[in-house]
Amino acid sequence: MLNRNVNYKVPRNLLVLFELMALLLLFIYDKDNLDKTTFISGISLIFTIYISNFILLRISTGDNYIFLIVTMLISIGIIMIYRIDKTIGMKQVIWVGMGIIVFFITYFIIKKIKGWKDWILVYGIVSIVLFILTLLLGTRTKGSINWISIGRFSFQPTEIIKLLMIFLIGSYYTNYEKYKEKKYGSYYLMGIIYVFIGFLFIQKDLGTVLIFYTIFITLQFIYEEDRKLILYNLLFFIVSGLAGFFMFDHVRIRFETWINPWAYIDNKGYQITQSLFAIAEGGFFGTGIGLGHPDFIPEVHTDFIFSAICEEMGIFTGIGIIMLFLILVYRGFKIAISQQDKFFRIVALGISILFGIQAFIIFGGVLKMIPLTGITIPFVSYGGSSMLSSFIALGILQVASEELDLEEVQNE
Amino acid sequence: MYNIFSLIFKYIFIVIIYLFILSIIRLIYLDIKGIGTVSLDNSIYLKLINRKDSLPFKIKEYYSLEDFVSLGRGNENKIIIKDPYISKNHLKIVEDEGNYYLEDLNSANGTYLNGDKIMDVVELKNGDRIRVGQVEFLYVNRE
């Protein structure tokens, strides 16, 4: 017993040690232009993470590991982003700070308000409104329309819609009996998800289509009683994959560069080949932070952060990140299994799948295992809306890890 | 100068990351170890009724009973539960000729057997519910 209590502090302290050493190293690296604000924000971030981990152990009766794992991922990410570009690194520090605040806000809101499972219409309507707004106000970057800019801020509505979709599927299957009695009741959910996927096709955002499909098919596979719907779904999946391949140029280019990037090394295959060179250059232990050339890869701070980490911190750190994601997803499944409330069980499953599939797609992409799709690694890559939505998802997962039925009984 | 630092630090970073992963895996291992297997080698045990995740302190799913078991917050007890509503030395369960007897050790909040506060030594029967502090146990005797 005593031994176990002591053990809880071990990962927390290791995390702080890691962060302090990283901060020290970054300052030696950057010693010519030391400035006070960077130092203060670095220290305060370390402090915030430590305090958050500490507070969470007190206020939450649920899982204590997911936040720890995530803060480790964030630390590795920030070190790398700061080393690549100082200003982006500072922005990322601010985003993480906001993310942690959002995490706690989400945690309290989700916990206080009851009845999340009954608002299926709200989730559907809000998602569709967001989709329409994206099409009306969106700006086109790299072949897809998926950003809305308001003043100086720009965000990706699909990051929020992902979570809304998980809530929608959750509330649908929680009230499954009710919908099943209606005529064509089991087709409602498929209908609305295909509306979402249709919008994504118009936006040409096929990476997100893949995420939506995976979450939907997995949850449907677990909860759908009408098994032939899953077959339909898989069929549609293949059809829309082929349609995407023939309709969109940038999908074909991604596919060609996946089959043989070396033929196009001077233009469209440049990014992926540079990524492979970087990973190979790093070897087992990496070149050391600041000694490699991750800036040769375009988009290195978002999609290709994994290659940069592999180059400078070694393939062992890369494997470490994959293992961190493995235990994160494993914890998510464990939370889902032990949760009694059906809605939160489905939501916990959906969020674990979301983290898992996003990590899988981008790790596979930069390692040239699967065709590359430009999405961010949750918690590691640079990106404001991705960071915030991942923290919202984590907050929901934290609520789902607690015993919700028991508290209701106690309140009565 | 910086190069040397960077070279040393990269090894240290990898070591720290893996220690971190290992310590978390160890915690998870301890977390799931208690499930199911302990009860098999002993047919007399206390089973936790509360859901384990709902308690803010560390507790096991099963505690197997030997001929003398004491329970409390203090570290000298056989079963240590860091619940603030449990006294330092709260209760003991003693075996005598195959039967198990529950006795409260003048605890502040008392011990409840099937909802009634116990005053004296009581004999335990299979299926009895023992409540101490916020924790409730089921007494299982399969012999």
Chai-1 contact restraints between the chains, C-beta under 6 A:
chainA,res_idxA,chainB,res_idxB,connection_type,confidence,min_distance_angstrom,max_distance_angstrom,comment,restraint_id
A,M1,B,I80,contact,1.0,0.0,6.0,A-B,restraint_1
A,R4,B,L30,contact,1.0,0.0,6.0,A-B,restraint_2
A,R4,B,K58,contact,1.0,0.0,6.0,A-B,restraint_3
A,V10,B,S23,contact,1.0,0.0,6.0,A-B,restraint_4
A,P11,B,F20,contact,1.0,0.0,6.0,A-B,restraint_5
A,P11,B,S23,contact,1.0,0.0,6.0,A-B,restraint_6
A,P11,B,I24,contact,1.0,0.0,6.0,A-B,restraint_7
A,L14,B,I16,contact,1.0,0.0,6.0,A-B,restraint_8
A,L14,B,L19,contact,1.0,0.0,6.0,A-B,restraint_9
A,L14,B,F20,contact,1.0,0.0,6.0,A-B,restraint_10
A,F18,B,I16,contact,1.0,0.0,6.0,A-B,restraint_11
A,L25,B,F9,contact,1.0,0.0,6.0,A-B,restraint_12
A,I28,B,Y2,contact,1.0,0.0,6.0,A-B,restraint_13
A,I28,B,F5,contact,1.0,0.0,6.0,A-B,restraint_14
A,T61,B,S54,contact,1.0,0.0,6.0,A-B,restraint_15
A,T61,B,P56,contact,1.0,0.0,6.0,A-B,restraint_16
A,G62,B,D53,contact,1.0,0.0,6.0,A-B,restraint_17
A,Y65,B,I24,contact,1.0,0.0,6.0,A-B,restraint_18
A,M72,B,F20,contact,1.0,0.0,6.0,A-B,restraint_19
A,F285,B,K10,contact,1.0,0.0,6.0,A-B,restraint_20
A,G286,B,K10,contact,1.0,0.0,6.0,A-B,restraint_21
A,G288,B,S6,contact,1.0,0.0,6.0,A-B,restraint_22
A,G288,B,L7,contact,1.0,0.0,6.0,A-B,restraint_23
A,G288,B,K10,contact,1.0,0.0,6.0,A-B,restraint_24
A,I289,B,S6,contact,1.0,0.0,6.0,A-B,restraint_25
A,G290,B,S6,contact,1.0,0.0,6.0,A-B,restraint_26
A,L291,B,S6,contact,1.0,0.0,6.0,A-B,restraint_27
A,F316,B,I14,contact,1.0,0.0,6.0,A-B,restraint_28
A,T317,B,I14,contact,1.0,0.0,6.0,A-B,restraint_29
A,T317,B,I17,contact,1.0,0.0,6.0,A-B,restraint_30
A,G320,B,I17,contact,1.0,0.0,6.0,A-B,restraint_31
A,M323,B,I21,contact,1.0,0.0,6.0,A-B,restraint_32
A,E403,B,R51,contact,1.0,0.0,6.0,A-B,restraint_33
A,E403,B,D53,contact,1.0,0.0,6.0,A-B,restraint_34
A,E403,B,S54,contact,1.0,0.0,6.0,A-B,restraint_35
A,L406,B,S54,contact,1.0,0.0,6.0,A-B,restraint_36
